[in-house]
Amino acid sequence: CLVGSEMCIRDSHYTKQMYLSKRRTFFMDFFSIISAIDSFLWGPPLIILLVGTGIYLTLRLKLLQVAKLPLAMKLILSAKNKGDGDISSFKALCLALSATVGTGNIVGVATAVEVGGPGAIFWMWVAAFFGMATKYAEGLLAIKYRSKDEIGQVAGGPMYYIELGMGKKYKPLAVIFAVFCILVAFFGIGTFAQVNAIVDSVSLTFGVPVYITDIILTLLVAGITLGGLKSIARAASAIVPFMAVLYFVTCLGIILLHISDVPAAVALIIDSAFNGHAAVGGFAGSTIMMAMKNGIARGVFSNESGLGSAPIAAAAAKTHWPAEQGLISMTGTFIDTIIICSMTGLTLVLTGVWSGDLSGAAMTNTAFSMDYGFMGGIFLTVSLALFAFTTILGWNYYGERACQYLFGIKGILPYRIIFICLVASGAFLKLEAIWILADIVNGLMAIPNLIAIIALSGVISLETKKYFEHLKENK
């Protein structure tokens, strides 16, 4: 009996080990497959499509992002806000910026520089430059083809300009976009990544337990998002300018302390972009392709030009002129990447932390701490928490509008409840596969949007011409 019992235990243990081994193999295979898909999607195909669309629009609109940038910056505060819409153009911009200015501006830039070297910053600028033309087109089309929902609220975005602009036969493309948008809001940029960034940074800097931060965060998100568009826009217009100025001033202080090294840092960025960079310190060295790929990918991921998210917010703006909101939307890419991401990149290069062994937020934290001491960590934590919090609010609205497009008004409350529950659970979910899947859906969301922009480029050109002729007549 004893021998038989021992054999049973041994067999049971062997069976359990075999089961665990097979499960590990399955997850390793699954992880390898989705990693390969992610690398392919965010490799040359999508980058060429995103940047190529921006180049095409730049040429068709005759370098509008250069010639009309002063006017666009002026319109942020001087737009008349007359016409159909639910919120002012300024609030619509802040709502869009709340989603785009996020952890990517801190962690994403550091990751790009870690892998691609200082040259990645230059290619980030390139992506932003052409992305401004794409963002202009998205904002214009959002106003041109917006409509009203069952309760009289403005509804717009890629779903609507695909269906109304390209025609009813393309509705499946609009549905695909809406589905991917909800998935990104639920499982990607909108919840887990941002919640983890907030609770982890607050825990490390201030020693606050994760569950306490998570409870406070969930209550804040619930209180704001259940109030709908105007509540989210009000919060975004209050937080976004403050957090952007706080981060800008903090980085500017470091740049001023190293002002004599700025010309050499800029020269290093440009040289590294075209020649790669040899290993320095803990830095593993990079090629031109590594710098280009990481810089463009992180730049696009940060400012979301071409992904189709920002036009959902732009559609709610009060304006008669599609091109006017297009210009205001265009400034979002300029602020997000040309200003905020550049400040992070210069800080990393000037302090020399880019060549060390650190990565992500730890690299940026070290750069801040070198010149500000322990206060540097506090500045970064506050900035990171605000960036991530507003991203949650912005993506809540994007997903809600996509849900409303698919299911009507009846789908909004269930969507909000699910979103709040996912925020509450996000602090305790750290599955790497979730982030990769989110990255994939985020990339797939861009494809229907870019197809629509290219197909409707004639409308974009015509509306642009009409608006500037109107300005001339007024003068």
N, C-alpha and C positions, 0 to 999 in steps of 0.2 A: 504493500500500500504506500509505504514511504517512498519507495523508488518510483512508483507510478505517479504519485503526487508531485515529486520533484521534476519528473519528465514533463508533466502538464504545465508546471510553472515555467520550466525552461522553454517549452514550446510556445506558451503564451507570451513570454518575454520576447522570444524570437519574432513571433507574429507582429507584436506591437512595434518592434524596431523596424521590421520590414514596412509596416504601414507608415510610420513616421518618415522613413527613408523615401518611400514613394511620394509622400505628400511634399517633402522638401524638393524632390526632383521636379514634381509638377509645378510648384511655385517658381522654382528657378527657371524652368523652361518658359512659363508664362511671362515672367519678368523679362527674360531675354527677348521674347517675341515683341512685347510692347515697347521695350527699350529700342529695339531695331526699327519699329514703326515710327517711334518718336524722332529718332535720329534722322530717318529718311524724310519724314514730313517737314521737320524744321531744318532740313539741310537745303541743298540747292533748289529743289522744286518750288517750295513755298517762298523762299527768300527771293528767287528770281521773279516769281509772280508778284510778290508784294512790292519790291523795289522797281521792277519793270513797269508796273502800273503807275507808280509815282513818276518815273521818268517820262512815260508816255503823256501823262496829264501835264507835267511841267512844260513839255514842248508844245502841247496843244493850247495851253493857257498862257504861253509866252512868259515864263518865269514869274508868274503871278505872286508866288510866295516871297519874291525879292521886291518886286515893284510895288506891291500893295501891302506889305507888312506894316509900314507906319500907319496906314489907314485902318488896318485890322486891329492894331493895338489901341488906336483911338476909339474904335467902335465898342470896345469892351465896356467902357463906362458911358459913352455918348450915344449909343443906339437908342432910338426913340421908343422902342417897345410898344409899337402900335400894330394892331393886326391880330389875327387869330393866334391863340396860344394860351398856356396856363401859367407860365412863369416868365420873368424877364430874361433877356439874352445873357446877362451877367450870371444869373442863377443857373441857367442851362449850361453855361461854360463851367461854373464851379461844380455842378453835378457831374459833368463829364470828367473834369480834373480829379474829382474825388475818387473815381474808379481807376484813372490812369496813374496818378501820382501815388505810388504805393511802395511796397517793399522792394520792387524791382529797381527803384531809384537809388536804393542803398545797397541791398544784397546783390541785385542783378548786375549792377555796374562793377562791384567788387569781384564777382564771379567771372565776368567777361575779361577784366584786367588780369585776374589770376591765371586764366587759361591762355588768353590771346596777347597778353602784354599790354603796354601803354598804347600800342597802335589800335587796339580795339576801340578806344575812345574816338579816334578819328572816324572809323567806320560807323560808329554810333551817330556821329554828326551827319555823315552821308545819308544814312537811313532816315534821319529826322528831316533833312533838307527835302528829299523827295517825298517823304511821308506827309509833309505839310500840304502838298498839292492833293494827295489822296484824302487827307482829312477835310480839306476845303470841299472836295467833290461830295464827300459823305454828308457834310452839313447842309450843302445846297440841296441834294436830293431828298434829305429828310424833310425839309420844309416844302419842297415842290410836291411831294406825293403823300403828305400826311393826311389823316382823316380823323373822324370822331368815333369814339366808342359808344356803347349803349347808354352811358350816363353823361355823355357830352364832353368827356375829357379827350384831349388831343392824343392820338396814337400814331406813331410813326417809327421809321427805322428801316433797315434793309428788307424786312418782311413785306413792308408796304411798297417800297419803290421797286421791288422785284415783281410783285403781283400787279400793281397799278401802272408801273412804268414799262415793264417788259411785256405784260399781258397775262391774262388769266391762265393760259396754258403753262406758264412758268410757276404756278403756285406751289407745286411740289418742291421747287428749289427754295421758296420762301419758308415752307414748312420745315425743311431740313435745317435751314439757318436757325429758326426758332427753337427747334429741339436741341441743337448743339448749344445755343445760348443758355437755355435752362440748365443743361448739364454742367456748363462752366460755372454758372451762378451757384448751383448746388454743391458741386464736388471739386471745384477748382479754385479759380481766383477769388470767388466770392466768399468762401467760408474757411475751409480747413487751413490753407496756407496762411491766411491773415490772422486767424485766431491763434494758431501756433506761434506766429511771430510775436503777437502781443503778450500772451501769457508767459512765454519763455523769457523774453527780454525784461519784463517787469519782475519776474521771479529772480533772475540773475542780478539785476541792478538793485532792486529794493527789498528782495527777500520775501515778497508777498506770495503766499501759497497759490498754486495754480488754480485750485477750485474757487477761491475767493475772486480772483481776477475774472475767471470764466463766468461766474454768477453776475458780477457787476456789468461785464461786457454784454451778456445776453439780455439783461434788463434794459440797458441803454439801446441796444439794437431793436428790441421789441417796442420800446416806447416811441422810437423815431419812425420805424418802418410801418407800424400799424397805422400811423397818421397819413400815409400815402405820399404822393409826389410833393405836395407843398411842404410837408413836414421834413422830408428828406432834403429838398432843395434849400430850405431855411437853415438846416443844420450844416449842409455842405458850404453854403455861402458865408457862414460864420467861421467854420473851422479851416477850410482850404486856404484862404488868404493868410490867416495867422500861421498855419503850419509851414506854408511855403516860405514866408518871410523869415520865420524862426530858423529854418534849415539853411536858407540862403545866407543869412547874417552869420550863423555859426561857421559855415564853410568859408565865407568871405574873411572872417577873422583869421583863420588858418592861412589863407592865401596871402593876406596882408603881412603876416608874420614871416612869410617866405617870399616876399614880393621880388626880391632880387633874383630868385631862382625860377621865376615864372617863364621868362623867355627860353631858358634851357629845357624846362619841362614841356613846353609847347613843341619845341624842336624835337625832343625825344618822342613825343606822341606821333608827330608827322613822319619822322624817320622810321620808327618802328612799324608804322602802317604799311610802308612800301618795302621795307627790308627785313621784317621780322625782328626778333630780338634774342640774343644769346642768353644763356642762363646766368643769373646774377643771384648770389645768396641762395635762398631756398627756392627761387623761381626756376621752373623747369625748362625755360626757353620756349619760343613760339615761332611759327612760320607766318608768312603773309596770309595764307589761307586760314590759319587759326585765328589771327587777328580779325580778318574780314568777317568770317563766319560768326564768331562770338560777338563782335561789335554790332553787326547788322541785326542778328537774331535778338540780342538783348535790347537793342534800341527799339525795334519793332514791338517786342513784348512789353516794353515799358510804356511807350506812347500809344500803342494799340491802333496806329494808323493802318487802315485797311481791314482790321478785324471785324468792323461793323458794329461795335459797341457804342461808340460816342454818338452816332446819328440818332440813337434811340432817345438820348437826352436832348440833343439839338432840336428834335421835332417839337418839343414842348415850348420852344421860345416864342415870344410875342413879336412877330415881324411880318411885314408884307412881302419882303424880298428874300427869296431863297439864297441868292448870292451874298447878301449881308450876313446871314447866319453862317454861311460857308466861311467867310473871312474870320468871323469870331471863333468858329470851331478850329480853324487853322492855327490860331494862337496857342491852342492847347498843346499841340506837338512842340511848338517853339518853347513854351514854358517848361514842359515836362522834360524834354531831352536836351535842347540847346542850352537851357539855363540850369535846371536842377541836376540832371545827370552829369553835366560838365563840371559842376561844382564838386560833386562826389569824386569824379575821375581826377581832377586837378589836385584835390586834397590827398588822394592815395599816392599820386606820383610825387608831389612836393615833399611829403613826409617820408617817402622811400619805403613804405610798408608793402607796396605791391611786389617787391622782390623777396619778401620773407616767406615764412611757412604757413601764414594764416590764410583764411579764406572767408568769403561771405561777410556777414555782419561783424565777425570778430576782427577782420582786417580794417573795416571802417571804424570800429570802436577803438582800435589801437591808434589809428591816425588822429582821432579826436582827443584821446587821452594824452598823446605826446605833447600837445600844446595847451590843453585845458585841464590836465590832471584828472581827478575823479569826477569833476564837473562835466568832462567830455562824455563820459559814459551816460550821465544823466541826460545831457542834451540829445544824445543819439537815441536813447530809449524813448524819450518823449516824442521825438520826431518819428521814430519807427512805429510807435503805438498809434499816433495820429494818422500817419500815412495808411497803416493797415486798417484802422477803424473806418476811415472814410471810403476805402476801397470796398469794404463790406456793404456800406450804405449804397454806393453807386451800383454795385453788381446786384444787390437786392432789387433795385428798380429795373435794371436791364432784364433780369429774369422774369420779373413780374409782367413787364410789357410783352415779352415773348409768350408767356403763359396766357395772357389775355387774348393775344392774337389767335392762339390755338383753341382755347376753350371758352372764350368770352369772359364776362364779368364774374360768372360763378366760379371760375377757377382761381380768382385772386386770393381770397381768404385761405383756402387750403394751401396755396403756394406759400403765403406768408408764414403760416404755422409750421410747415415743413422746413422753411428756411431758418426760422428761429430755433427749431429743434436741432438742426445741423450745426448752427453756431454754438449751441450749448454743448454738443458732443465733440466739437472740433478740437478742443484742447486735449482730448484723451485719445485721439486717433492720429497715429504717426506712421501710417503705412506708405512706404515709398512708392509702391505701385499706384496709389491714388493720385500722387502728384504727376506721375508720368501719364496716366490716363487723362488727367485734366489738361495736361500740355497738348495731348493729341486732339482732344475735342476742341480746345481753343484754336488750334491750327486749322481744323476742319471747318470751323465757323467762318473763317476768312474766305474760303473758296467761293461759296455762293455770292458773298458780298462783292468780291473783286470781279466776278463774272458780270454782275449787274452794273458796276461802275463803268467797266469797259463798254458794255452794250449801250449804256445811256450817256456816253461821253459827248454825243452830239447835243443832247439836252443841256448838259453842263456848260458846254461852250456857248450855246444860245442864251441861256439864262445869265451867264456872266456878261455877255455883250449887252443885253437889255439893261442890266443894273448900272453898268458904267455909262451907258448912254443917258440913263435917267439922272445920274449925278451931274453929268455935263449940262443937261437941260436946266437943272435946278440952279447951277452956278450962273 
